[in-house]
Amino acid sequence: MNAVAGALGQAPNHEAIDAWRSVGVSDRIPLAVTTLKGPARKSAVYRLAGAGPVGETIVAKRCRTETATTEFAVYTQILPALPVTRLRCFGMTDAATADESWLFVEDADDEPFRAAELGHRALAAAWMAAVHATPAPAGLRLLPDRRVEYFGAMLTRAIAALRVALDNRSLTRLDRDAVAAALRGCHTVLGRWQDVADLCAALPDTLVHGGFGRKNTRVGRQRAGLELLVFDWECAGQGMPAIDLARVDPTTYVEASARHGRAVDALAAWRLVHVGRALWCISSIPGEADTLASPWAARAIGKVDAYAGELADVSRALGWAD
């Protein structure tokens, strides 16, 4: 990360500050601007220290207007209707040139979520149970469709991307072995797709994050205990939320669901967590399609190998392995 600081009483010259001022929420001068992502042609993320109405640090995100609109709807119309902790959204700009907008959200500069820690998985399970047990907010209709058919289409795209990679001559034999293993894992899921659909039918159609994990989740420590803060809702939608269970503790999910008046079978919850892991992998692979088809395909092999290992583990756990 790099930072740009202004002189005392003078804001540094920066596109994020100009955009922040345009929403008219605060006239505070940022103490510094830190680059969190980018800047790239299509997106960038910055931290504006002390720019909020009472000196809060603000995260400014430049992205496609469609993405900003989806996230803005989640922050302002959906999460406030759910009994969960959430980050405040301070607004978004109208579409600028090249169909881009800015989104401004409270900074979540807390402890990263770690799926290896049971306490973090339990916290995530309780948060997800509260979402899944609450009647869908009216604003949910504003989000893209994320029903089981959507994930079936992602599986088809993942298989196509891996098949192309197998013919990529820039890959070594070991690289292609990793691709072949991931492809086998995807075909195993495809062969069990009716099982996937049947299991997911037990979940209500609700808010779906679609990429819940370390990069977009923080664990805050408050007087009342730990709290979960979830951000980066760019893949959010309405539909079947099994993918969001990939990193949660199933026992806590069952217990928390019961507290919210929703009965969930313990074995079904355990199986749904594993199905969520599979959906998380197959939804991630299409994002590597361009790289896998290029002379630089080897750059994506580490991720592909990880997906192959997780898909194999899911297949063994669910009894799908040959």
C-alpha positions in Angstrom: 0.0 0.0 0.0 1.1 3.5 -0.6 -0.1 6.7 0.9 -0.4 10.4 -0.1 -0.6 13.0 2.7 -1.6 16.6 2.5 -0.1 19.6 4.3 -1.8 20.7 7.5 -5.2 22.1 6.5 -4.8 21.2 2.9 -6.2 18.0 1.3 -3.9 16.1 -1.1 -4.9 16.3 -4.7 -6.6 13.0 -5.5 -9.5 11.6 -7.6 -11.0 9.9 -4.6 -11.2 13.1 -2.6 -12.8 14.9 -5.4 -15.4 12.2 -5.7 -16.0 12.1 -1.9 -16.6 15.8 -1.8 -19.1 15.6 -4.6 -21.5 13.5 -2.4 -21.7 16.3 0.2 -21.5 14.1 3.3 -18.5 15.7 5.0 -16.3 18.7 4.5 -13.5 17.3 6.6 -10.0 17.2 5.0 -8.6 13.7 4.8 -5.4 13.3 6.7 -4.1 10.9 4.1 -5.1 8.8 1.1 -3.9 5.2 1.1 -4.2 2.9 -2.0 -5.7 -0.4 -1.1 -6.2 -1.7 -4.7 -5.2 -0.4 -8.1 -5.4 2.1 -9.5 -6.5 0.1 -12.6 -8.5 1.0 -15.7 -11.7 -0.4 -14.3 -11.4 -0.2 -10.6 -9.5 1.2 -7.6 -10.0 1.3 -3.8 -8.6 3.9 -1.5 -8.7 4.6 2.3 -9.4 8.3 3.2 -8.2 8.8 6.8 -10.3 11.0 8.9 -12.6 12.1 6.1 -16.0 11.0 7.7 -18.5 13.3 9.3 -17.1 12.7 12.8 -13.6 11.8 11.6 -14.2 8.3 10.5 -11.9 6.7 8.0 -13.7 6.1 4.7 -13.1 3.5 2.0 -13.6 4.9 -1.5 -14.2 2.4 -4.3 -14.2 3.3 -8.0 -15.9 0.5 -10.0 -18.5 -0.1 -12.7 -21.8 1.7 -12.0 -23.7 -1.6 -12.1 -21.4 -3.0 -9.3 -21.7 0.2 -7.2 -25.5 0.1 -7.6 -25.6 -3.5 -6.4 -23.4 -2.8 -3.4 -25.3 0.4 -2.5 -28.6 -1.5 -2.5 -27.1 -4.1 -0.1 -25.7 -1.5 2.3 -28.7 0.8 2.3 -31.8 -1.3 1.7 -31.1 -4.9 2.6 -28.6 -5.1 5.5 -30.4 -2.5 7.6 -33.5 -4.8 7.5 -31.5 -7.8 8.8 -30.5 -8.4 12.5 -26.8 -8.4 11.7 -23.8 -6.2 12.2 -23.0 -4.1 9.2 -20.8 -1.3 7.8 -22.3 2.1 7.2 -22.5 3.3 3.6 -22.0 7.1 3.0 -23.3 7.2 -0.5 -22.3 6.8 -4.2 -21.8 9.1 -7.1 -23.8 9.2 -10.2 -22.3 7.4 -13.2 -19.2 9.2 -14.4 -17.4 8.7 -17.7 -17.0 5.1 -19.0 -19.9 4.0 -16.8 -18.0 4.3 -13.5 -19.2 5.4 -10.1 -17.7 5.8 -6.6 -19.0 4.0 -3.5 -18.1 5.2 0.0 -18.2 2.8 2.9 -17.1 2.9 6.6 -13.6 1.4 6.9 -13.4 -2.1 8.4 -9.8 -2.0 9.4 -10.1 -4.8 12.0 -8.8 -8.3 12.4 -9.0 -10.4 9.2 -11.4 -13.3 9.1 -9.6 -16.6 9.5 -11.5 -19.7 8.5 -8.9 -21.9 10.3 -10.1 -20.5 13.7 -13.2 -22.1 15.1 -14.2 -18.9 16.8 -14.3 -17.0 13.5 -16.2 -19.8 11.8 -18.7 -19.8 14.6 -19.1 -16.0 14.3 -19.7 -16.3 10.6 -22.2 -19.2 11.2 -24.2 -17.0 13.6 -24.2 -14.1 11.2 -25.3 -16.2 8.2 -28.0 -18.0 10.3 -29.5 -14.6 11.2 -29.6 -13.6 7.5 -31.1 -17.0 6.4 -33.8 -17.1 9.2 -35.1 -13.5 8.5 -37.8 -12.9 5.9 -36.3 -11.6 2.7 -36.2 -7.8 2.7 -38.1 -6.0 -0.1 -34.9 -4.6 -1.5 -33.6 -8.1 -2.3 -35.5 -7.9 -5.6 -33.1 -5.3 -6.8 -30.2 -7.8 -6.9 -29.2 -10.3 -9.6 -30.5 -13.9 -9.6 -28.3 -16.4 -7.7 -30.6 -19.4 -7.7 -29.2 -22.9 -8.3 -29.4 -22.5 -12.1 -26.9 -19.6 -11.8 -24.3 -21.9 -10.1 -25.0 -24.6 -12.7 -24.0 -22.1 -15.4 -20.9 -21.3 -13.5 -20.0 -25.0 -13.4 -20.4 -25.2 -17.1 -18.1 -22.1 -17.5 -15.5 -23.6 -15.2 -15.4 -26.9 -17.1 -15.0 -25.0 -20.4 -12.1 -22.8 -19.0 -10.3 -25.9 -17.7 -10.7 -27.8 -21.0 -9.1 -24.8 -22.8 -6.2 -24.8 -20.3 -5.5 -28.5 -21.0 -4.6 -27.6 -24.6 -2.5 -24.6 -23.6 1.1 -25.4 -24.7 2.6 -22.9 -22.3 1.8 -25.2 -19.3 4.1 -27.9 -18.1 3.0 -31.5 -17.6 2.7 -30.8 -13.8 0.6 -27.8 -14.5 -1.7 -29.8 -16.8 -2.0 -32.4 -14.1 -3.3 -29.7 -11.7 -5.8 -28.6 -14.4 -6.9 -32.2 -15.0 -7.5 -32.7 -11.3 -9.7 -29.6 -11.1 -11.6 -30.7 -14.2 -12.2 -34.1 -12.6 -13.5 -32.4 -9.5 -15.9 -30.3 -11.6 -17.2 -33.3 -13.4 -17.8 -35.1 -10.1 -19.9 -32.2 -9.0 -21.7 -32.1 -12.3 -22.5 -35.8 -11.9 -24.0 -35.1 -8.5 -25.8 -31.9 -9.5 -29.2 -33.2 -8.6 -27.9 -34.0 -5.1 -26.6 -30.4 -4.9 -30.0 -29.0 -6.0 -31.8 -31.2 -3.5 -29.6 -30.2 -0.6 -29.8 -26.5 -1.5 -33.6 -26.6 -1.7 -33.6 -26.7 2.1 -32.3 -23.2 2.2 -34.5 -20.1 1.7 -34.0 -17.7 -1.1 -32.2 -14.8 0.5 -29.3 -12.5 0.3 -26.2 -14.1 -1.2 -22.7 -12.6 -0.8 -21.1 -15.0 -3.3 -17.5 -14.5 -2.2 -17.5 -14.6 1.6 -14.0 -15.1 2.9 -10.8 -13.6 4.2 -10.5 -10.8 1.7 -13.9 -9.3 2.4 -14.6 -10.0 6.0 -13.3 -8.5 9.2 -13.7 -9.5 12.9 -14.1 -6.5 15.2 -13.7 -6.5 18.9 -16.4 -4.5 20.8 -17.4 -4.4 24.5 -20.2 -6.9 23.8 -17.7 -9.3 22.1 -16.7 -10.1 18.6 -18.6 -8.8 15.6 -18.5 -9.7 11.9 -18.2 -7.0 9.3 -18.8 -8.1 5.7 -18.0 -5.9 2.7 -17.3 -6.2 -1.1 -20.8 -7.1 -2.1 -20.1 -6.9 -5.9 -21.1 -10.5 -6.5 -24.2 -10.3 -4.3 -27.5 -11.5 -5.5 -30.8 -13.1 -4.4 -31.2 -16.8 -4.3 -29.6 -19.9 -2.9 -27.0 -19.0 -0.3 -25.1 -22.4 0.2 -21.9 -20.8 -1.2 -21.8 -18.5 1.8 -21.7 -21.5 4.2 -18.3 -22.7 2.8 -16.4 -21.1 5.7 -18.8 -21.5 8.6 -19.1 -23.9 11.6 -22.2 -26.2 10.9 -22.9 -26.8 14.6 -23.1 -23.1 15.4 -25.2 -22.6 12.3 -27.8 -25.1 13.5 -27.8 -23.7 17.0 -28.1 -20.1 15.9 -30.8 -20.9 13.4 -32.8 -22.5 16.2 -32.5 -19.3 18.3 -34.0 -17.4 15.3 -36.9 -19.9 15.2 -35.7 -21.9 12.1 -35.1 -25.6 12.5 -32.1 -26.9 10.5 -31.1 -30.6 10.5 -27.5 -31.1 11.7 -26.5 -33.5 9.0 -28.0 -31.3 6.3 -26.1 -28.3 7.6 -22.8 -30.3 7.6 -23.5 -31.4 4.0 -24.4 -27.9 2.9 -21.1 -26.5 4.3 -19.3 -29.0 2.0 -21.6 -28.2 -1.0 -20.8 -24.5 -0.3 -17.1 -25.3 -0.5 -17.6 -26.9 -3.9 -19.7 -24.0 -5.2 -17.1 -21.5 -4.0 -14.4 -23.3 -6.1 -16.5 -23.7 -9.2 -17.6 -20.0 -9.0 -14.0 -18.9 -8.7 -12.6 -20.8 -11.7 -14.3 -18.8 -14.5 -12.5 -15.7 -13.2 -9.3 -17.3 -14.2 -10.5 -18.2 -17.8 -8.6 -15.5 -19.6 -5.3 -16.3 -17.8 -5.7 -20.0 -18.4 -6.1 -19.5 -22.1 -3.0 -17.2 -22.3 0.7 -17.7 -22.5 0.8 -16.7 -18.8 -1.5 -19.5 -17.7 1.0 -20.8 -15.2 0.2 -17.7 -13.0 -3.2 -19.2 -12.2 -2.1 -22.8 -11.6 -1.6 -22.2 -7.8 -5.2 -21.3 -7.5 -6.4 -24.1 -9.8 -4.4 -26.6 -7.7 -6.0 -25.3 -4.5 -9.5 -25.7 -6.1 -8.7 -29.2 -7.2 -7.6 -30.2 -3.7 -10.7 -28.7 -2.1 -13.1 -30.3 -4.6 -11.4 -33.7 -4.0 -11.8 -33.2 -0.2 -15.5 -32.3 -0.7 -16.1 -35.4 -2.8 -14.5 -37.6 -0.2 -16.5 -36.0 2.6 -19.8 -36.4 0.8 -19.1 -39.9 -0.5 -19.0 -38.7 -4.1 -15.5 -40.0 -4.8 -15.2 -42.8 -7.3 
